[in-house]
Amino acid sequence: MEDHQKQEALKAQDEMMEIADRLFQEGKSEAEVRKFLSEYLDQKRAEVQKNKG
């Protein structure tokens, strides 16, 4: 993996941790947080595919 990809992956990981922390603070269950993060990742993948093609 090149450096740019590593930086983007770390940035995405940080974003997801911040989202998870916020959701837990709002009183969401682990299942709700997992579902939200799964949907978030699906959305990000779709954006990447759209930008590539």
Helices and strands as residue ranges (DSSP letters): H 3-25, H 30-52
